[in-house]
Amino acid sequence: MQNLTISDGKNLSVTLSDYGARIIAIDFKGESLALGYDTKEKYLADQFYLGASIGPITNRIAHGKLSIHEQEFQMPCNEGKHTLHSGGVGFDKLIWQLKYQQSNSLCYELDFDLETVGLAGKLNVLARYAAHNGALSISYTSQCDTDTYINLTNHVYLNLNGNGNSGGDVLNHRFNLLADSFVDVDRESIPNGKTIGLKSPFKYSLSTPSLSQLDGACDHHFNAKPSPESKKREIFNCISPSSSISLSVLSNSPGFQFYTGRFLSEPFAGSAGFCVETQLAPDAINQTNFESPLLLANEVREQVTEYHFS
């Protein structure tokens, strides 16, 4: 496990690791904004996907079952009878190869045998990180030798209060979700095929939720406003009143999972950080009315997300 740091040369520096191509720390204007562990051993035992690149299929899959061109596959089930984040044996558990490093950017590469997660094919993924003018850019480029499903994201936990793990909870944060709807789920957090409409921007607060489905915590997928030609657009913003630090998230992804950290536990407190996981909808593989994550053989797909701090 090797840690490297990139910087915009001004206010933003980001520490990254080849273990899971993950974010270890984000420092902005002297404030630590990302949750992290203090030892290598804790990262190796990580259960919260802290700052990690998640794939080949992020989020939940009902019963771990899927089919590609009528061929059925079974992925590992690691959340009861369902699969979460590729069954616990995905990208986040592997050492990625450093492809290049510059003062403000670096790139990791992973060659992944999809049989590891019960699928078929050889997948190549590049994870590029860049810091520029107060913004962190994350770009994932994927290509496979056969048709497969791909849904990637980064799972960094943010707390704009500063002070990293000592920043308290995010109950004071003011969140604006630039989304038209969110995916309704059952008691096991599996989509039921329905979406619930929203007035965009949707203002969300952990302390005073405005929808019964989001009462007390949020772990839902939000469908962002469509973007022509899959260009980046703002999908989320928030601010911490205590630090006055704000965040704007731009992405070319069709949506994002907004997670307010309710399942965090030692060494963290519940709701100590929030995640904006840009991606396709959970269980989209088995939901015909959701956008399909199918990646055709030899097709190159790029997903770009930017975290702008100010």
N, C-alpha and C positions, 0 to 999 in steps of 0.2 A: 504494500500500500504506500504510494508515493503522493505527497501533496505538493501542489504548485500554485503560485499566485499570479494573477493577471491584474492589471490596473489601467484606468483611463488616464493616469498621470495627474489627476486632479483630486476628486473627492471619493471615487469609487474603487475599491479593490475587492477581488473575489478569489477565495482559495478553493481549489478543486482537487479531487482525488481520482486516481485511476481505478479505484475500487468502486464499481458501479457508475463510473463517469459522473460522480456526484459533486454537489456543492457542499463544501465544508463550512465556509463562512462568507458573509457579505458585510463589508464595512463601508459605511457611507458617512462622510463628514465626521469621522471619529466614533460613530455609533455602530454597534453590532446588531444586524437586523435579521439574522438567520439562526435558528436553533441548531445546536451541534453537540457532539460528544467530546469529552476531553481525552479519550484514549483510543488507540487503534483497536483494542480488544472490544470496546463497546460498539464500534462500527461493524466489526465482524459478527457481532451478536444482535445487530439492529433488527427490530421488529416493526419499526415505524416508517421504513423506506426513506429515512431522513436525507433529503437533498438528492436522492438517487435518480438516475435515468431508469425509467420503468418500461419494460417491454419483454417479449414482442407484443403482448396484448395487455394493456393497462385496464384497471378497474375490474368489474365483476362480470362473470359469465355463469349463467344459470346451470348448475350441475356440472360445470366444466365441459359441457358437450357442444360440439359444433360440427358442421359439415361443409366441405369444399367440393363443389361439383358432384354432390351426392355421395362423396366419400366421408364417412363419419370418423371423428377424432375425439379422444378423451384427454383432457388436460388434468393435471393434478388438482385436487380439491383441498384447499387450505383454509377456507372460511366456512366451517361446517360442511355442508354438502355442496358448496359452491366454490368457484375459483376466484381468487383476488390477485391482481397484479401478476398473472402468469403462474400462479400456484406456488410462489415462494422459491422458484428455481430459475428466475429470469435474469435479465440484464444486471440488476442491482447486486447480484451475488458474485459477479465475475470481475476479474482484472481486465481493463481495457488497455489497448496499446496506444501509447502517445505517438501521434502521427507528426505533429509539429507544435512548436511553441514560440510565441513572440511576446513582447512585453505586455501587449493588451489583448492577446487571444491565444487560444490553443485548440487542438483537435484530437479527440480520441477515436479509435477505430475498434470495432468488434466484429469478428466473424463468428456467427452463432448457428449451431446445428439445431434446427427446429425440433428434431426428435427429442431433445432434452425436455421439451414441454409437451410431448405427445403429438406433435404435428410433423410435417414433412417438408424438406427443403433446406437449402443453405442460404442464410441471410447475412448480408453485409450492412453495417450501420456506421455512420460517421456522426459524432456528437461534437459540434463546434460551439465554443464559448468565446464571447468577445465583450470587452468593456469599452464604452465610448461615451463621453459627455454625460456621465451620470446614469447610463443605461447598460443593463446586462442583456445581451442577445444570446439565445440558445437556438441552435439549428440542428435538426436531426434529418439526415439523408439516408434513405433505406432503399435497398435493391435485393431481390431474391431470384433464385434460379427456377422457381416454380410459383404458380398462383398460391397466395396465402393471405392470411389476415394480419394486418399490422395496425397497432394503435399505441403510439408512444407518448410519453409525457415526462416532465421533471416534477419531483415530489418535494421541493424545498418548502420548509415551514418558515414563514415570515412573522416578525413581530416588530411593528414600526415604532414601538415605544423606545427601542434601543436596549442596550445592555444584554443582548443575546438571551441566554437562558434565564437571566435575572430580570427580564423586562416585564414580569407579571403576565396577566392574561390579556386577551385582545377584546375584552368586553367594551372598552371605550372607543374602539375603532369605528369609523363611519364608512360603510361599504356602499358602493354604487355598482350594480351589476347591469351591464348594457346588454340585456338579453330579452328576447321576446317570449320565452317560455322556459319551463324546467321539466325534467323527466320525473314523473310520478313513480314511486317504488312501493313494494310491499314491505312487510315487517322484517324481511331478511335483506332489505336494501336491493332487491332485484327489480328492475323495471317491469311494470305491468303493461307496457305498450302505450300508455297514455302520456300526454303532455298537458301541463297546466299553463295557461296564458298569463303573461305579465305585462305591465305597463313599463316600458323602458325609458329611462334607467330605473331599475328596481332598487330602492333603498333598503338596505338590510342592517339590522343591529342585533347582536347576540342578546342584549339585555331586554330589548322590546321587539320581538319578532312580529311581523305583520301578517303572516300566514300560518295556519295551524300545522301544516305539513313541515314547517321549518321551526317549530316551537322549541326553543332552548338550544338548538345546535343546527348545523347545516352540513350535510354530506350528500349533495345532490348535483346532478349535471344540468347545466344551463345552456340553452341553445342561443348562441349569439346571433346578432343580426347578420344576414348573409353579406358576403363581400364579393364584388365582381372580380372574376378571374383569380379568386383565392388570394387577393392581396391583403396585407396586414391592415387591421383597423383596431381601434380601441374597443376592448370588450369588458374592462373592469377598471375601477379606480377606488382608492380609499385613502384615508388620512388618520393619523394618530393625533388627537388634540393635545396630548401631553408633550409630544416631541415636535409637533408641527411637521413631521416628515410625511410626505405623501408618495403614493405609488400609482402609476398608470401602466396597465398591461395591454400590449398590442399583440395580435397573433393572426395568422392565416387559418387557424383551426376553426371548425364550425361551432365549437363550443368549449366548455370547460367544467370540470368538477370543482365546486367550491366547498372546501372542507375546513371546518373551524376547530379541528383538533380534539374532538370530544373523547376519542379513544386513547389519547396520550396518557402515559403513566410514568412512574419513576424511570429516569431521573427528572422527568418533566411533570408539570401540572396540566390538568385538562384545560383545553383552550389556551395553551401557552403560545400557540402559533396557528396561522391559517395557511392554506394551500390554494393556489389557483392553478389547477392541473389542466392545461390546454390539451384537448383530445376530441375524439369522437365519442358518442354516447356509450355508456356501459351496456353490455349485452347486445350491442347493435348487430352482432353476428346472427342473433336469433330473433331479432325484431325487424320485421319486413318494412315497417314504416319509418325506421331510422336509417340515416345514411350509412351505407355499407363500408366497412374498413378493408375491403378486398384490394390487395395489391397484386397486379398482374405480373407474370413472369418477366423479368428484366426491365420492368417499369421502374423509373427513379422517382421517388416521392420525397419532397422536402417540406418539413414543418418548421416554421419559424415563430418564436415567441420573444418578446422584448419586455423587460421590466425596467420602467423608467422611474428613477427616484428623484425627488426634489424636496 
